[in-house]
Amino acid sequence: MKVSNLFARVPDGTDAEQFDEILNTPAVRIERIVSRGHTSPTEGWYDQDEHEWVMVLQGSAILAFENSPDVRLAAGDYINIPAHCRHRVAWTDPEHNTVWLAVFYR
């Protein structure tokens, strides 16, 4: 067994979002994502085969949905996104890191 900390090795601003896989099994995948002013590409939507439960641990963000209103998330907020619910990250705080915990499951 290994003990780790979600806030360890958080970069202080980078050109690219940071994706760190924490766990990957046949049933579930868990990632830590660090954003700082990053957004999804404007020309596409995430359309995933898996459900995604995502929580903002630090910072803030706005998720845009193709068929629903935008959702603003602050530290402690979470949302469950069903598989094939088309969505994108519309905004993350450019001044502070936004640290996400994403759980993908079938």
PyRosetta script that sets phi, psi and omega in degrees:
from pyrosetta import init, pose_from_sequence

init()
pose = pose_from_sequence("MKVSNLFARVPDGTDAEQFDEILNTPAVRIERIVSRGHTSPTEGWYDQDEHEWVMVLQGSAILAFENSPDVRLAAGDYINIPAHCRHRVAWTDPEHNTVWLAVFYR")
pose.set_psi(1, 147.5)
pose.set_omega(1, -178.5)
pose.set_phi(2, -130.9)
pose.set_psi(2, 131.4)
pose.set_omega(2, 176.3)
pose.set_phi(3, -96.0)
pose.set_psi(3, 131.1)
pose.set_omega(3, 177.6)
pose.set_phi(4, -133.8)
pose.set_psi(4, 171.0)
pose.set_omega(4, -179.6)
pose.set_phi(5, -128.6)
pose.set_psi(5, 129.3)
pose.set_omega(5, -178.2)
pose.set_phi(6, -62.6)
pose.set_psi(6, -22.2)
pose.set_omega(6, -177.8)
pose.set_phi(7, -97.6)
pose.set_psi(7, 1.4)
pose.set_omega(7, 176.8)
pose.set_phi(8, -74.2)
pose.set_psi(8, 142.5)
pose.set_omega(8, 176.6)
pose.set_phi(9, 57.4)
pose.set_psi(9, 34.9)
pose.set_omega(9, 173.6)
pose.set_phi(10, -79.7)
pose.set_psi(10, 122.0)
pose.set_omega(10, -178.4)
pose.set_phi(11, -68.2)
pose.set_psi(11, 154.6)
pose.set_omega(11, 177.4)
pose.set_phi(12, -99.0)
pose.set_psi(12, 66.5)
pose.set_omega(12, 179.8)
pose.set_phi(13, 83.9)
pose.set_psi(13, 123.4)
pose.set_omega(13, 177.8)
pose.set_phi(14, -140.2)
pose.set_psi(14, 168.1)
pose.set_omega(14, 178.3)
pose.set_phi(15, -71.6)
pose.set_psi(15, -26.5)
pose.set_omega(15, -176.8)
pose.set_phi(16, -124.1)
pose.set_psi(16, 151.1)
pose.set_omega(16, 173.0)
pose.set_phi(17, -60.8)
pose.set_psi(17, 149.9)
pose.set_omega(17, 178.7)
pose.set_phi(18, -108.6)
pose.set_psi(18, 126.3)
pose.set_omega(18, 177.3)
pose.set_phi(19, -116.2)
pose.set_psi(19, 122.2)
pose.set_omega(19, 179.1)
pose.set_phi(20, -123.4)
pose.set_psi(20, 119.5)
pose.set_omega(20, 177.8)
pose.set_phi(21, -77.2)
pose.set_psi(21, 126.5)
pose.set_omega(21, -179.7)
pose.set_phi(22, -97.6)
pose.set_psi(22, -39.5)
pose.set_omega(22, -177.3)
pose.set_phi(23, -151.8)
pose.set_psi(23, 140.4)
pose.set_omega(23, 176.6)
pose.set_phi(24, -144.1)
pose.set_psi(24, 111.8)
pose.set_omega(24, 176.8)
pose.set_phi(25, -127.7)
pose.set_psi(25, 172.3)
pose.set_omega(25, 176.5)
pose.set_phi(26, -60.7)
pose.set_psi(26, -24.1)
pose.set_omega(26, -175.6)
pose.set_phi(27, -98.0)
pose.set_psi(27, -27.4)
pose.set_omega(27, -173.1)
pose.set_phi(28, -151.2)
pose.set_psi(28, 147.0)
pose.set_omega(28, 174.2)
pose.set_phi(29, -130.5)
pose.set_psi(29, 132.7)
pose.set_omega(29, -178.8)
pose.set_phi(30, -122.8)
pose.set_psi(30, 132.3)
pose.set_omega(30, 179.4)
pose.set_phi(31, -129.3)
pose.set_psi(31, 147.7)
pose.set_omega(31, 165.6)
pose.set_phi(32, -103.5)
pose.set_psi(32, 132.3)
pose.set_omega(32, 179.4)
pose.set_phi(33, -122.4)
pose.set_psi(33, 134.6)
pose.set_omega(33, 176.7)
pose.set_phi(34, -119.8)
pose.set_psi(34, 122.0)
pose.set_omega(34, -179.7)
pose.set_phi(35, -121.9)
pose.set_psi(35, 149.7)
pose.set_omega(35, 174.0)
pose.set_phi(36, -149.5)
pose.set_psi(36, 89.6)
pose.set_omega(36, -176.5)
pose.set_phi(37, 79.7)
pose.set_psi(37, 6.6)
pose.set_omega(37, -178.7)
pose.set_phi(38, -84.4)
pose.set_psi(38, 150.3)
pose.set_omega(38, 175.2)
pose.set_phi(39, -136.1)
pose.set_psi(39, 168.5)
pose.set_omega(39, 173.7)
pose.set_phi(40, -72.2)
pose.set_psi(40, 157.5)
pose.set_omega(40, 175.0)
pose.set_phi(41, -57.4)
pose.set_psi(41, 137.5)
pose.set_omega(41, -175.5)
pose.set_phi(42, -70.3)
pose.set_psi(42, -19.0)
pose.set_omega(42, -175.9)
pose.set_phi(43, -89.2)
pose.set_psi(43, 4.6)
pose.set_omega(43, -178.5)
pose.set_phi(44, -152.5)
pose.set_psi(44, 169.3)
pose.set_omega(44, 177.8)
pose.set_phi(45, -119.2)
pose.set_psi(45, 149.4)
pose.set_omega(45, 167.2)
pose.set_phi(46, -73.6)
pose.set_psi(46, 129.9)
pose.set_omega(46, 177.3)
pose.set_phi(47, -137.9)
pose.set_psi(47, 86.0)
pose.set_omega(47, -167.5)
pose.set_phi(48, -96.1)
pose.set_psi(48, 148.7)
pose.set_omega(48, 175.3)
pose.set_phi(49, -76.2)
pose.set_psi(49, -16.8)
pose.set_omega(49, -178.4)
pose.set_phi(50, -103.6)
pose.set_psi(50, 154.6)
pose.set_omega(50, 167.4)
pose.set_phi(51, -73.7)
pose.set_psi(51, 153.9)
pose.set_omega(51, 178.6)
pose.set_phi(52, -134.6)
pose.set_psi(52, 119.0)
pose.set_omega(52, 170.8)
pose.set_phi(53, -99.7)
pose.set_psi(53, 123.8)
pose.set_omega(53, -176.2)
pose.set_phi(54, -131.2)
pose.set_psi(54, 140.8)
pose.set_omega(54, 179.8)
pose.set_phi(55, -131.3)
pose.set_psi(55, 139.4)
pose.set_omega(55, 172.5)
pose.set_phi(56, -90.5)
pose.set_psi(56, 116.5)
pose.set_omega(56, -179.9)
pose.set_phi(57, -86.9)
pose.set_psi(57, -29.9)
pose.set_omega(57, -177.1)
pose.set_phi(58, -153.8)
pose.set_psi(58, 141.7)
pose.set_omega(58, 177.7)
pose.set_phi(59, 91.5)
pose.set_psi(59, -155.7)
pose.set_omega(59, -179.2)
pose.set_phi(60, -156.5)
pose.set_psi(60, 158.3)
pose.set_omega(60, -175.9)
pose.set_phi(61, -158.0)
pose.set_psi(61, 164.5)
pose.set_omega(61, 172.3)
pose.set_phi(62, -126.2)
pose.set_psi(62, 126.4)
pose.set_omega(62, 173.9)
pose.set_phi(63, -100.6)
pose.set_psi(63, 133.4)
pose.set_omega(63, 175.5)
pose.set_phi(64, -104.6)
pose.set_psi(64, 142.1)
pose.set_omega(64, 178.9)
pose.set_phi(65, -122.5)
pose.set_psi(65, 144.2)
pose.set_omega(65, -178.2)
pose.set_phi(66, -63.1)
pose.set_psi(66, -39.6)
pose.set_omega(66, -174.2)
pose.set_phi(67, -121.6)
pose.set_psi(67, 22.5)
pose.set_omega(67, 179.5)
pose.set_phi(68, -147.0)
pose.set_psi(68, 162.0)
pose.set_omega(68, 177.2)
pose.set_phi(69, -64.7)
pose.set_psi(69, 156.6)
pose.set_omega(69, 174.9)
pose.set_phi(70, -60.9)
pose.set_psi(70, 152.1)
pose.set_omega(70, 179.7)
pose.set_phi(71, -124.7)
pose.set_psi(71, 125.4)
pose.set_omega(71, 176.1)
pose.set_phi(72, -94.4)
pose.set_psi(72, 132.0)
pose.set_omega(72, -179.9)
pose.set_phi(73, -120.3)
pose.set_psi(73, 135.3)
pose.set_omega(73, 174.9)
pose.set_phi(74, -119.2)
pose.set_psi(74, 173.7)
pose.set_omega(74, -179.0)
pose.set_phi(75, -51.2)
pose.set_psi(75, 127.4)
pose.set_omega(75, -179.7)
pose.set_phi(76, 95.8)
pose.set_psi(76, -15.6)
pose.set_omega(76, 179.8)
pose.set_phi(77, -80.5)
pose.set_psi(77, 144.7)
pose.set_omega(77, 176.0)
pose.set_phi(78, -141.3)
pose.set_psi(78, 161.4)
pose.set_omega(78, -179.5)
pose.set_phi(79, -149.1)
pose.set_psi(79, 146.6)
pose.set_omega(79, 174.3)
pose.set_phi(80, -104.5)
pose.set_psi(80, 123.5)
pose.set_omega(80, -177.8)
pose.set_phi(81, -109.3)
pose.set_psi(81, 114.0)
pose.set_omega(81, -179.3)
pose.set_phi(82, -64.3)
pose.set_psi(82, 154.3)
pose.set_omega(82, 175.9)
pose.set_phi(83, -53.9)
pose.set_psi(83, 141.2)
pose.set_omega(83, 177.9)
pose.set_phi(84, 65.7)
pose.set_psi(84, 13.7)
pose.set_omega(84, 170.5)
pose.set_phi(85, -83.2)
pose.set_psi(85, 107.7)
pose.set_omega(85, -174.2)
pose.set_phi(86, -69.8)
pose.set_psi(86, 125.0)
pose.set_omega(86, -175.2)
pose.set_phi(87, -149.3)
pose.set_psi(87, 166.8)
pose.set_omega(87, 176.5)
pose.set_phi(88, -154.6)
pose.set_psi(88, 160.2)
pose.set_omega(88, 173.7)
pose.set_phi(89, -86.9)
pose.set_psi(89, 113.4)
pose.set_omega(89, -176.8)
pose.set_phi(90, -87.2)
pose.set_psi(90, -26.6)
pose.set_omega(90, -176.2)
pose.set_phi(91, -163.0)
pose.set_psi(91, 141.1)
pose.set_omega(91, 164.6)
pose.set_phi(92, -133.9)
pose.set_psi(92, 152.6)
pose.set_omega(92, -176.0)
pose.set_phi(93, -57.0)
pose.set_psi(93, 121.0)
pose.set_omega(93, -179.8)
pose.set_phi(94, -77.8)
pose.set_psi(94, -14.4)
pose.set_omega(94, -176.3)
pose.set_phi(95, -96.1)
pose.set_psi(95, -20.3)
pose.set_omega(95, -176.1)
pose.set_phi(96, -138.3)
pose.set_psi(96, 151.7)
pose.set_omega(96, 175.4)
pose.set_phi(97, -64.8)
pose.set_psi(97, 139.7)
pose.set_omega(97, 167.6)
pose.set_phi(98, -108.1)
pose.set_psi(98, 120.1)
pose.set_omega(98, -179.6)
pose.set_phi(99, -108.1)
pose.set_psi(99, 121.5)
pose.set_omega(99, -178.3)
pose.set_phi(100, -108.5)
pose.set_psi(100, 150.8)
pose.set_omega(100, 166.2)
pose.set_phi(101, -119.1)
pose.set_psi(101, 117.3)
pose.set_omega(101, -177.3)
pose.set_phi(102, -115.5)
pose.set_psi(102, 128.8)
pose.set_omega(102, 178.3)
pose.set_phi(103, -118.0)
pose.set_psi(103, 116.6)
pose.set_omega(103, 179.7)
pose.set_phi(104, -103.3)
pose.set_psi(104, 132.1)
pose.set_omega(104, -178.0)
pose.set_phi(105, -149.6)
pose.set_psi(105, 160.2)
pose.set_omega(105, -180.0)
pose.set_phi(106, -100.7)
pose.dump_pdb("model.pdb")
